[in-house]
Amino acid sequence: MEAILNFDLPVDVDLLDKVVDAFYKGPADQQKAAQQVLTQFQEHPDAWTRVDQILQKSNNPQTKYIALSILDKLIKTRWKALPVDQQQGIRNFVVTMCITMSSDEAKFRSQKSLINKCNLTLVEILKQEWPHNWPTFIPEIVQSSRSSLNVCENNMSILKLLSEEVFDFSAEQMTQAKARNLKQQMCTEFSEIHNLCYEVLEKANRPSLIIATLQSLLRYLNWIPYGYIFETGIIELLLTRFLSPPEFRNLTLKCLTEVSSLASPQYDNQFLSLFLRTMETVNEIIPLSTDFRQSYDSVGTREQEFIQNLAIFLTTFLSHHLKLIEAQDNKDILVNSHLFLIKISQIDEREVFKGCLDYWSRLVLELYEEVQQLPLAEMNPLMQLNFASPAGAFANGGAAHPDVLANYPLRKHMYTQVLSSLRLVMIEKMVRPEEVLIVENDEGEIVREFVKESDTITLYKSMREVLVYLTHLDVVDTEIIMTNKLARQIDGSEWSWNNLNTLCWAIGSISGAMNEEMEKRFLVMVIKDLLGLTEMKRGKDNKAVVASNIMYIVGQYPRFLKAHWKFLKTVVNKLFEFMHETHEGVQDMACDTFIKIAQKCKRHFVAQQANETEPFIDEIVRTLDKITSDLQPQQVHTFYEACGYMISAQPAKNIQERLISELMAMPNSAWDAIIQQAAQNAEILSDTNTIKIIANIMKTNVAACTSMGACFYPQLVRNYLDMLGLYKAVSEMISESIAVQGTIATKTPRVRGLRTVKKEILKLIETYMSKAEDLETVNNTMIPPLLEAVLGDYNRNLPDARDAEVLNCMTTIVSRLEGLITDKVVLILENVFECTLSMINKDFTEYPEHRVEFFKLLRAINVHCFPALLKLPGPVFGYVVDACLWASKHDNRDVEAAGLSICVELINNISESDPQIADAFYQTFFIHILKDVFFVLTDADHKAGFKVQAFLLARMFELVGTNKISAPLYKPDEAPAGTSNADFLREYSANMLMNAFPHLQRAQVDNFVMGLFKLTDNQNKFKLNLRDFLVQIREYGGDSTDYLYADERESEMLAKQKAERERALKVGGLIKPSEMDEDV
């Protein structure tokens, strides 16, 4: 095999074919050896010189594919370095190969993938050569298309690939200027391509040629000048010749969809004609009376694809031209097209449904917003009183009564039939909300769900929004449909787990969309019927399904529960009953619903209600042992957290402290007993059962502290010193075990249990610190003993015995106490900095939790206690900077982002410090930081940090460019005395980049560096300059550049989410009760 690696001899093509065969077909050992040889062969710098011989002599298509891949790499990496005659030779060779393979009928049909690879290679050449060095390419390819049908068909594929490269992928593969130039050239020369396509579509009868032409046309339609579409006969050809025949209709419909996505008022008549004629043909192909849901699974792939494409066509056209269709006097086409969408929405195919759902979301939002624009002040006061009219309903978020809206010329009236059908679709197809933990598995059993499906959660959110808007558009119709569906569950005519689930999930999803009076009437009826259904149904599975739905619905209506105390109390007592139900998942859901109600209705539990002898929380705390007797420990913790929310709402401090004491009585009693026994005999702490009890007590405290926040102080203080004493004792036991057994001891159940105790103690302290209010008291009384107990222990321990929770706890303390803790930061760093750094500086993967928490701590200190860093000895401060730069080189996104952010914040803090300190910092670290930032910027493995990398570079060049750094950044031997920092940095950066990327021209680098100085005041342009440079350096490596726009996509997504939430807050019911800010 190795003989093919000898480049002093002519290539042995037969041997290469055998190596390739061994790689694809040989036994495992031969495959491995062949892979190694082929990899070395492809990576050899002269491998491209063998390509012509391989392509001419090889009989193995896979060998030829490898040869073309080598040629691809050459074109992407070293094309500009080749002499012109070699460029010309390669170009002619590839063109000849494309034509030769296309002309051979047998090869053209049997070696499609190889021909396509050859086409891609030609397109790579075009991206380098066209138009400047190959101005006649378009006329040449059009002319050659007339030589044979096969060549014409293949040329269509080449033109399609070229269009994709220029218009679809150019943003991430070319510089801005190059992409702009190629797009302009394609538009300029498109007339010849258009004439060729038109001629083929008009005259050709060969199906494969027609398909190739339609595929090419599909790529052109979104960028060619509109005149080529609307002022020629291309649409007429599509509609008359290709929409009906089964073999062409899918591609044709895609082309019509692409046209539909365009918008130009001057062509409205053509758009209308296109839609009317398309729908006329669609009604002939698949009449509206067809049961889409039933027939979809029985038809072939082509027919299924047609239905999918029809959905995309309808949603695209109606999204862009709905007003045009609405403006027609005859509304039949409007209703017909939307009823087609309703039918398609009923199909049990999630991806098809999601496409339809996007359109429904836009439509119902538009119709709702039109209702919002009504002249509310002119409403008849009596109608406002009798019906929850817009004036009254909008004020509290409830839906307007349809009788009020009927008097206004609203667009929604055109859609009455469509919207009613859509309500039914949304209710019958509603997917499971994340709060529902009880599901039907593939075997038809009711089980506890453990894995959340993010796709289902996202889909539920979208469906919920649509149903909320539909409720606002006609609340009466929504209620009637839901009431009728529920009645059919009760009488058994539609009873099934799935039908009941979807209905109840839909009912829960419209919480807040009705006005309070209607909501009360509706919800009482629903819960009453469901409770009746619980009694009616036999079998644990049936009861579990109904119970799950009751819990879900009541958890979604906190507004109703707040307004009806007796009902709230009844519901909570029912939840307490469900906590004794042993069916899988019911107890979990009961606890989850209880905590949700506790969060939203907490005040009602601590207030004494009418006709009650005490607040309900007193009864709950008193009977807590009985209520939770059948719950698992983690469920008990949830219960304690729920009670904590209630107690936090008690305004009277003395009553609050009594409730805390009573709530924590059981865990405190167990704690006191263990502490007393441990004081007499420390060996009790070695007992596995005792360790479990202590860990459980700590977790119970954490749960209660999480919800109580600052008011948990009396409980924490009660046990605080004992906890720290226990922490020390447990640490000593761990150290002794490790001394005797070695590091293997950290893996034993006993030591792991002891470490759990330590972690839970730290978690409790961290939880309280994050919510504490009297920070002075915390700093004076709680911090000193904590640091004394924790820091020395962390420092002394073996790496495997150090807990990352210590770092997390310190981060929280620094973040909360800020300036108060500054005098203790040096002590913290002395104990955690070097020992942690030594754990994580060997590689990028060991101790991942410590790694993340370590850099979070450094960032917190830099942001909140920066003066403490300046007190560190010079070498230690240098280690801090080095650590941050080390973090920036991680492929863990959190660590990388933390390192870069610390650098930015450190430079910002330094720039506002004493000038002498700033000068010393810049002289020592500026160039060091600059080099490391350029290193990660030009390394594709660190794509996630691009946004912060760019920001940091912009800040650094801005400081130099605006003369904010007075001390010279260079050493005496690096530049003549008196050289400005800007001149030095300009020259230094250019030289550094030229050394790193010697294939670049100096002019390219100088232009880039000039941009770094000029564009610091415009972050977007600064990033574009960086992107262009990254594209240029990767032309030689062919690396992917898809990450270059990742931060824009992320920013757009975050901005979109924020805007959506702000919009949703204005619509009653659109934000789930659990996602709304607490009503405190």
N, C-alpha and C positions, 0 to 999 in steps of 0.2 A: 504493500500500500504506500509506503513512504516514498517510493520512487517518484510519485507525482509531485513531491515537494522539492525535487531537484530542478531548479529553474535554469540550470546551465544546459540542460538537454531539452529537445523538443517535447512538447506535452504528449503523453501516451493517452490518447482519448479512450481507447478500449479499456485500459486499466482504470481510468477515472470512472467509466461506466460501471465497472465491477465494484469499485469502492462505493459508489452511490447505491448500487443494488444491495451491497452488504449492509449499508446503513438502513435502508428501507425494509429489506426482507430477511437479512441474516439473523443468526442466533445472537443472544444478548452480548456475548463477549466481542463478536465481530462488529455488532452495531456500535458498541462503545469505542472500539479502535477506529472504525470508519468515521465516526463523528469527530474524533480528535483530529484525524488527518484532514478531513474536509474543512474544519474550522481553521486550521493552520493554513490550508491552501487559500481559502477565501480572504484571510487577513494579510496574506503576503502582498507587499506593495506593488509587485509586478504581475499579480494574478490577472489583471485586466488584459495584459498582452496575449493571454492564452484564449481569450473569449472567442475570437473569430474562428479559430481552429475547432474549438469545442462545438460551437454552434453549427459549423459546417459538417463535421465528421461524426458527432455523437448520434447514436441511435436511441438514446434514452431521453424522453422528454423532461424527466426530473433533473438530469445532468444539465440540459439546456437551461432549465429554470434557474439553477444555481449560477450558471454562467451569466445570465441576464442580471441576477442579483448583484454579482461582482461589478458588472458594468454600471448598474444603478448607483452603486456606492461611489464609483469613480466620478460619475457625472455630478453627483451631489457634493463631492468633497474636493476634487482636484481638477475640475473641468477648466477653470480659468487658467490653471498652470500649464495645460497642454498646449503644444504648438498648434497653430491654426490648421496645418495640413492633417494633423492627427484628429483634431476636432471634426474636420470635414470628412475624413475617412470613416470615423465612427458613425457620424450622422448618416452618410450614404449607406453604410453597412446595415444599420438598423432599418432604414427606410426600405431598402431592397428586401430585407428579411420579412418585413410586414407584408409587402406586396407579394413576395414569392409564396409565403405560407397561405395567404388569402387566395391566391390563384389556384392552388392545389385543392380541389374539392374534398378529397379524402382527409387531408390534414386540417382543412378549414372546419370540418365537422367534428373530427375526433380529438383535436388538440386545442380546444377553445381556451383553456387556462393558460397554455403557453403563448398563444397569440395575444391574449389579453396582457400577459406580462411584457411581451414585446411592445405592445401599444403603450403601456405605462412607461417603459424605458424611452420611447420616442417622445412622450409628453415631458419627461424630465429634461430631455435635450431641448425641447421647445421652450421650457421655462428659462433656460440659460441663453438660448440663441435668438428666439423670436421676440420682437420683430427686427431688431437692429441688424443682426447677422444673417437673418433668413427672412427677408421681407416678402418673398414670394410664396411663403408656405401655404397660405389660404388658397390662392389661385391654383397652386400645384395640387393640393389634395382634392379640390373640387374637380379639376380636370381629370385626375387619375380615377376619380369615382365613375367616370363614364367608360372606363376600359372594360370593366366586368361587374356583374352583380355582386360577386363575393367581395371584390375590392371596395365597392361602394358601401356594402354592409359594414365592412371592417372600418372604413373611413368614418362612418357615422359613430362608431364606438370611440375612435380617436378624438373626434370633435366633442363628443360628450365628456370624455375624460378631461380634455383641455378646459372645457367650460367649468367643470367641477373644481379643478385645481385653481383656476383664476378667480371664480366668483364665490365658491363655497368654502375653500380651505386656505385662501391666500393670507388671511389675517394672521394666521399663526405659522406661516411658512416663508413669507417674503417680507422684505422691508416695505414700509408704506409707499415709498416712491415707485418701487418695482410693481407692486400690485396695482397701483393706480394707472401706471403706464400700460400694463397688459389688458386691464379692463377697457381702457379707452381704445386700444387697438382692436379688440374684439368687436366692440360696438361699431367702429369705423368700417371694419371689413365684413360685417355680418350679412350684407345684402347678397353676397355670393353664396354664403351658407344657406340663407333663406331660400334662394332660388333653387338650390339643389334639393332641399327638403321638400319644397312645394312640388317640384317635378316628380320626385319619388312618390309622394303621397297621392298625387293626381294620376300617375300612370302605372305604377308598379303593381304587380299581382302576387309577388313572392312574399309569403307571410313573414319569413325571418327578416327580410329587408325592411318590410313595413314596420315590424316591431322595433328593429334597431333605430329606424328613423324617428318613430314616436318616442323612444327612450331619449334620443338626443334632443328632440324638440322639447320634451318635458324639462330638460335642464336649462334650455334657453329662455323659456317663457317668462321667468321672473326678472330678467334683466334686459331683454332686447327692447328697443324703442317701440312704443305702443302701436305705431303705424303699421309695423309688420304683422301685428295680430289683428287689428280691427279694420284696417284699410286694404287688406288682401283677402283672398278666399280661404285662408287657412282654417278658420272656425267652421265655415260651411263644409269643408272637406271632412273635418273631424265629426261633425254632426251627421252628415249624409252617408259617408262611406264606412266609418269605423266605430260608431257608438253601438250599433245593433249587433254586428257579428261577434259571437262569444270570444273568439281568439284575440280580438282587438279592444273589446269594450272596457276592460280594466285599465289599460294604458291610456285609452282615450279619455275616460272619466278622470284619470289623474291629470291629464293635460288641461281639461276643462276646469278642474279644481284650481290648477295653477293660475289660469286666466282669471278665475273668480276672485283670487286673492288680490288682484290689482284694483285700483280705484282711479277713475278719471271721469268727472261729470260729463264731459263732451261725448263720451261713448256710452252713456246710460241706456240708450235705445238698443245698442248691440248687446249690452249685459242682460237686459230684459229679454230680448229675443233668445239669447243663449240659454237662459234659465227655462223659459217656457218650452222651448223645443227639447231641451234635455229631459225635463220632467214628463213631457209627452211620451218620449221614447221609454223612459223608466217605467211609466205606468203600463206600457205595453209589455215590457220585459218581465216585470214583477208587479202585478196589480195590488192595490192597497188592501184589497180584501184578503190577501194571503196572510196566513198565520206565521209571521216571521219566527216567533219563538219556537214553534214546533218544527218548522221546516228547516231551520238553520243547521241543525245537527245532521239531517239526513241528506243534504245536498253535497255536491263535490266541493273541492278546494277552490276551484275557479269561481263558483257561484258564491261561496262564502266571502271570497276576496271582493267580489262585486258589491256585496252588501256593505262590507267595511269601507270600500271606496265611496259608495253612495253616501254613507254617513259623513265621511270627510268632505265630500262635495257639498252636501247640504249645509253642514255647519260652517264651512268656509264661505260659501256664497251668501248665506243669510247673515253671517257676521259682518260682511263688508257691504251688503246691498239690501239690508232688510227694509229700510225706509222706502226704497224704490219699489219693492214688492207691495208694501203696505199702501202705497199711494195709488195703486190700481183700483178702479171702481169695482171690478170683480174680485172678491176676496177668496174665490175658490182655490186659486193656486197657492195663496198664503196658507190656508188651512190644510190643503192637500200635502204640501211639502212638510209642514210641521207634524202632521199625522204620520207621515213616513218616518220621521225621526222618533216619534213616540213608539211606533212598531219596532224600530231598530233598538230603541232603548230597552225594550222588554226582553231582548235576547240574552241568554245566560252566557255572556262572553265579556269578562270584566274590562278588557282593553277597549272593546267597541263601546261599551257603556260609558267608560271614562271620557272618551272623545265626545260623545253626545252630551255628557254632563257638563263639560266645559261650556258648551253653547247654552244649555239651559241656565247655567249660572249667570251668564251675561244677560240673557233675555229677561229673566225674572228681576234681576237687579235694575235694569233699565226701566221696566214697567213699574217697579216699586218707587224708583226715584221720581218718575213722573207724578205718581200719587203724592209724593212729598212736596211737590211744587204747587199743589192746589192752594187757591186763595182762602186760607183758613178763616180769616176774619169775617168773610162773607157768609159763613155757614149759618144755617138756621139754628138759633139757640135751642129750640125744642128738639130738633133732630140730634143735636149734640147731646142732649140730656137722655133721649130715649135709646140712642144707639151709641156705642163706643165710637163716636165719630173721630175723624182725623184731629180735630181741635183738642178733644179730650184724650183720645187714645194715644196720639203721638207724644203727649206730655208725659205719660207714664210708660210709654213703649209698647202699648197694646195695639192690636190691629184694628183698623177702622171697619165699621159694619158695611157690608157690600151695598146695602140699601142707600147709604149716604153717597157712596162712590158712583152709583148708577146714574146720578143726575149730572155727571160731568163727562165731557167727550174725551174719554181716556183710551189710550191704545189698548189697554188690557181687555176692553170689551170685544175687540176683534179676536181675542184668543180664549174666550170663555170655555169653549169645548176642549181646546188643546190643553189649557191649564188644569182643567178638572181631570183629564186623562193623565197628565203629568203628576198630579198629586197621588193618584193611585199607583203609578209606577214607582214613585219615590217611597211610598209606604211599603209596597210589596217587596221592593228590592233593598230596603234599608240594611246596611251592614252593621256588624257588631261594634258598639262603642268600646273604648278601652276599659271603661269601668266594669263591664260585664266579664266575670271570671269563669262563668259556667258555660261550656260549649258542647255541641254535639260533635263527636269525632267521626272519623271515616267509617267506623264500624256501627254507627248509630247509637253510641252510648253517650250518656251525659257525664262529662268529666270536668275536672279543674283545668283551666288553661294556664300554662306556665310561660309560653313564649308569645310576646306581643308581635303582631304583624304590622309593621310600620305602614305598609301599603294600605291595609284595611283601615287603620286609624286616619290616614290622610283622606281616603275615600269617604269615610264617615263624616269628616269635617265638611267636605264639599257637598255631600248629600244633605247634611243638616242645614247648611246655609240655604240651599235651594228650597227645602221644605219650609224654612222660616219665612222666606220671601213669599212663597206660595200662600202661606197662612195669612200674611199681611194683605195679600191681594184679594183673598176671599176666605175669611176665617170661618164663615158658616159652612162653606163647602168642605173645608178641611175637617171640621168637626163632624159633619154628616158622614163623610167617608170613613173616618176612624170609628165612629159610633157603630155604623153598620158592620164594619169588619169585626169589631169586638163582639157584637151580638152573634155573629156567625161562629165565633169561637165558643161562646156560651152554649149555643144550640147544637154545636158539634158538626155543623155542615162544612166548616173549613178548618176544623181543629187539626193542628199539627204543631210540633215544637217550633218548626221554622216559621210558620205563619204567625204564631203567637209572638215569637221573638221579634220578627221584623215590625209587627204592629206596635209592640211596646217600646221598641227602640225608637220608632218614629214618634210615638207620643212623648217620650222623654226628650226628644230632640227639639221640640217646639216650645219648651219652657220659656216663658217671658214674652211669647208672641201674642198671646191672647190678653185681653184686659182682665183685671183681677176678678171681676164678677163672673165672667164667662169661664175663666180658668178654674174658679172654685167649683162651679156647677159641673164642669167637665171632669175635673180630677176626682171629685167625690164619687161620681158615677163610675169612673174607670177603676178606682181602688176598690170600691164596693163589689164590682163585678169580678175583679181578680181575686179578692178574698173569698168570694163565693166559689170561684173556680178551684181554689185551693181545697176547699171542703169537698167539692164535687168529684175531683179527680182522685183516682187510686194509683198507688205505685209510687215509690220514692223518686224515680226519675221525673215523672209528671209533676210531682209536688215541688221538686227542686227547680224545674224550669219556671213554674209559676212564681215561686218564691224569688227567684233571681230577677224576674221582671218587675215584681212589686218593689223590690229593693232598688232596682235601677231607677224606676220612675219617681219614687219618693225622694231619692237623692238628687233628682234634677229640678225639684220644685221648692227650693228654700223660701221663696217669697210667699207661697201659699202656706207653708208650714209655720212661718213666722206669724202670719195673720190668724192662724187657727190653732190655738194652744192645745185644745183637747185632741185634735187630730194628730198634732205633732207628738204628743205624749203617747197616743195609741200606736203610732208608727214606731216610735223608739222601743216601746215595750214588745212590739212584734219582732223588732230586730233582736231584742234580748232572747226571745223564743228561738229565733233562727240560730243564735249562737250556741244552742244546745243540739242543733240538727247536725248529725254526723255525716251527711252526704257530702261528698267531695266538693269543695268550693263554696258551699253555702255559708259556712262560718267566716271564711275570708271575706266574702262579699258583704256579709252582715257587718263585720268590723269596719270595712272600707266605707260602707254607707253611713255607719254611725259617726265616723270621724268627719265625713263630709258635712253631715247635718250639724255636728258640733261646731265646726268652723263657721258655718253660715248663720247658725241660730244660737250662738253661745250665750247671748244676754238672756234669752228666754229660760235657760236652764238655771241661772243663778238668781232670777227674780222670782218673788213669790206670786204665783198666779191666783186669779180669783177662784174662790172655793177650794183652795189648797191650804194645807196646814204648814207646809214648808216648801222651799225651793226644790225642784226636782233633783238638782245635783246632790243635795243632802241624802235623798233616798238612794241615788245611784251609788254614792260612795259607801253608804252604810251596807248595801247589799252587793257590793262589788265582788266579794268572794263567791257568792252564789251565782251571780251573772256569768262570771268568767270561769266557772269550775270545769267546763268541758273544752275550754280553748287551749290551743297550743301556746307556748311561751311568746312567740313573735306576735300572735294575735292579742295576747294580754298586753304586750307593749303598745300595740295600736290603741287598745282600749284606754290605757293610761294617758296616751298622748291626746286622745279625744277629750278625756276629762280635764286635762291640762288647759285645753282651749276654753272650756267652760269657766274654769276657775280664774283664768286670766281676765275674764270679763267682769269679775266681782269688784265693784269700786271700793267697797269698805275693806281697808287693809287688814283689820283684826279678823274679820270673817274670812277673808282670803287666806290668811295664815292658818286659821283653824281648819279650813277645808284642805289645804296642802298637807297639814299634819295628819288629818284623818285619811286622806287619799294614800299617803305614803306609809301608813301605820304598819301594814304587813311587811313590805320590804325592809322598813327600819327595824322592825322587831327581829327579823332574820339576821340583819346586818349586826345589830347589837350583840346577839347571841354568838355569832362567829367571832367578832372582835374580842369579846370577853374570853372565849375559849382559846383564841390564838395568843392572848396575853399570857395565859397560863401554860400553853403548850403550842409552840409554833409549828409543830409537826402536823397539826390539823390542816394546815394549808397545803400539805402534800396530798391530802385526800382528794381523789378525782371528783367525787360527788360534791365536796365542799367548794372546789374551784368552780364547778358548773353553777352552783347556787350563787356564789359571789358575782360571777359574770352576768348571771340573769338579773341580780339586784342592780348592778351597774347599768345594764341595758334598760331596765325599767326607769331608773333615774334619768337616763339620757332621753327616753321617750317623753317623760313628763316635762323635762327642761326644754325640750324642743318646742313645745307648744306654750309653756308658761313664760319663757323668756326671763326678763329681769326679776319678776316676782318669785322666781324659784330660789332666790337668795337664801331665805331662812333654812330651807331644806339642804342646800349645798353647804352652808356654814356648819350646820349640825354635824355633818360627817366629814368635813373637809380635811382636818388634820389627821383623823383616822385613815382616811383614804390615802393621803400622802405617806403615812406610816406604813400602810399596807403595800403601797407602791415600792417603797424601799425594801421591805421584807421580801416581797416577791422577786425583786431584782436580785437580791442576794442569793435567793434559792436558785434562780436561773444561772447566775454566775458560778455557783458551786457545782451545779450539774454539768456545766460546760467544762469546768476545770477537771472534773473526774472523767467525763465521757468524751470530751472533745466536741467539735462543732456538730457532730451527729446528734448531740443532745437536743439541738434546736428543732429536730424533726420528730422528737418523741411526743406522744400525746400529753404527758405531764407538763413538759415545758411549753408546748403550744397552748395548753389551757392556761398556764400562768401568764403567758404573754397576752392572751385574750383579756385577762383581768387588767393588765397594765394599759392595754389599748383602750379598753372601755373607760377606765379612769381618765385617761387623757382626752377621750372623746367627750366625756361629760364636762370636763373643765373647758375644753375648746367650745363646746356648744353654749355654755353659759357666757363665756367671754365674748362670743359673737353677738350676744343679745344684751349684755350688761349695760346699765345706765349710769350708775354712780362709779365712774371710772377712777376717780381719786381714791375712793375706798378700796377698790379692787387693786389698784397699784400699790397702795400702802400695806394692805393686810394679806392679800392673797398671792401676789406675785413673788415676794421674797421666799416664802417656804416652798413654793412650787419650783422655782429655779434651783433651789438648794437640793430638792429631792430628785429632780429630773435631769439636769444638765450633766453633773458629774457622772451619774450612772450611764448616760448615753455615751459620754466620752470614753469611759473605761471599758465598756462592753466590746466584745468581739463584733466585727461587722455584721455577721448573721444574726446577732442578738439585738441589734439596734432597731428601734421602731421608728418607721417613717412618720408615725403619728406625733412624735415629739416635734419634728420640724413643722408639721401642720399646725400644731398647737402654738408654737412660737410665732408662726406667720400670723395667726389670728390675733394674738396678743399685740404684736407690733402694729398690725393694721388698725386695731381698735384703740389702743392707748396712744399711738403716735408719739408726740413730743414727750409725754409723761414717761415713756419707757426708754428714751434716748440714752440715759446714763447707764442702762443695763445692757444695751446692745453689744458693747464690746465683750462683756462677760458671756453673752449668748454665743457670739461668733467664736470666742476662744474655745468653747466647748463643743461646737458642732461643725465649724467650718472645715478645718483641715482633716479631721477624721472622716467626715462625709465625703469630701473631695477625693480622698485616697480610695474610697470605695468605688467611685464612679469615673475616675479618670483613666482607667485601664482600657476601657472600650466604650461602646455606645449603648450597650444593652443590659449589663448587670445592674441589679438593684433598681428596677425602673421606677418604683414608688418613691424611693429616696431621691432619685434623680429629679423627678418632677417637683417634689416638695422642697428640695434644696434650693432650686432656682426661684420658686415662688417666695421663699423666705428672703433670699437676696433682693428680689424685686421689691418686696414689702419694706425692707430696711432702706433701700435706695429712695423709695417714694416718700415714706413717712418719717424716717429718722436719718436723713442724709448727713447731718452734722456728725453723727457717730462714725460714719465711714471715714471722714477726714481725720478722725482721731487714731485710726489704725496706723501701725508702723508701715513705712513705705513698701517693704517687700510684701507684706500681707495685703495691702491695697492692690498691689500689682497682681497678686494671686486672684483677687476678686475680679479684676478686669479680665484676666486670662480665663477664669472660670466662665464668665459670660460669653466670651468668644468661643470657648469650647462648647458651650450650650448651643450656639448658633450653628454648629456643625452637626448636630444630631438630626436623625431622620424622624425622631419623635416630634410631632408637630407642637405639642405643648411646651416641650423643653426648648425647641428651636425658637419659638415665638417669645418665650420668657427671656432667653439670652439676648435676642435682638432688641426687645423692648427695654431691658435694663440698660443696654448700651445707649439707646436714644435718650432715656430718662437721665442717665448718668451725665451725658454730654449737656443736656439741658440744665441740670443742676449745677454742673461745673461752670457753665457759661454765666451763671448768675452769682457765682462765688467771688471771693476775694481775687483780684487780678493776679496776684502772685501765685496763688494756688492753681488758678486756671492755666496760667502760663506753664507751670511745672507739669501739670497734667497733659496738656497738649504736646509739649515737647517730648514727653515720655511715651505717650500712648496713641497719639493721633494717627501716625503712619501705620503703627501696628494694627489698630482697629481697621483702618482703610484697607489694608492688604487682606485681612481676614474676611471683610465684607465682600470684596471683589471675588474672593475665593468661593464663597457660598453662592453668590449671585450667579456665577458662571458655571455652577455645578447643578445639573438638572435634578439631582437627588434632593436638593433643598428648594424645590419649587414652591412649597407651601409658604415659605417666608418671603416671597418676592415683594409683597406690599411693604413690609416693614424694612426689608433691605433697601428698597428704593427710598423710603422716607428717611432712613438713617444716612444714606449717601447724600441726599438732597440737603439735609441739615448740616453735614460736614462741609460740603462745598459752599453752602451759603455762608457759614462762619468765616471761611477763608476769603470767599469772593467779596464779602462786605467788610473785610478788614477787622473782624471782631477778635482775631487772634493776633496779639501784638508781638509775642516772642517768636523768633524764627523756628520753623518746624524742621529745619535741616541742620545737619552737623557741619562744622567748618569745611570738611573735605567733600561735602556733597554739593555745594553751590557757592559762588563767590559772595563775599560779604556784601550786604546791602540788597541782595536779591529779595524781591517781595515774596511772601508766602504763596500768593496766587500764581506767580510765574514758576516758582519751584514746584508747586503741586501739579500744575499743568504739564510740565516736563516730566516729572516723576511718574505721574499716572500713565502718560503716553508710553514711556519707556517700559514700565512694568507690564502693560498690556501687550506691547510688541514682543516682549520676551516670552510672555505666556502664550501668545497666538501669533507666531512668526509668519503664518500664511497671510495675515492681513496686510494691507498696504498702509503706509504711514499716514496718508491723507485720510483714510477711513477713521483711524484711531484719533487723529487730531480733531477731526470734525466731531467725533463722539465726545471727546473731552471738553471741547468748546461748549457743546450742548449741556454738559454737566454743570458748567459755571453759569450759563445763560438762563437755564430753565428752572432754577431752584425756586422761583416764586410761583411756578405753575406745576403742581404735582402731577397732573395728568400728562402734560407734555414731557415732563421729566421721565415719567415711566415709559412713554412711547419711545423716547430716545434710547432708553435702556433696552427696550424690546427689539428695536431695530438692530442694536449692537449684538444682542443675543442671537438673533436670526443670522447675522453675518458670520459670527464665529461658528455657528452650528451648520452652516452650509458645508463645512469640511467634515463634520462628524455625523451629519444626518440625524442628529438626535431629535426626538419629539419636542415640540415647543407648545404643546397644548396647555401648559400651565401658565403661559404668559398672561392670559386674561382671567386666570382663576380668581384673583382678588376682586376684579370688576364684577364677575358673576356673583361672588359671595356678597359684595356690597349691595348689588341690585336686589338680591334675594332678601337681605335684611331690611332694606328700605321698603321693599314691597310688603314684607310681613308687618312692618310698623304702620304703613299706610292702611293696610287691610284691617288691622286691629282698631285704628282710629275710626275708620269707616264703620266697622261692625259695632262699636260702642254706641253709635247713634241709632241703631236699629234694635228694637226690643226683641230679645230672644236669640240674637245672632251670636252673642258670646255665651258660652256655657256658664251656668252659675258657678261651677267650680273654678273657672278661669277668670272670674271677675275679681277686682280688688275687694278686699274684705270690707264689709259694712260695719265699721267699728264705732 
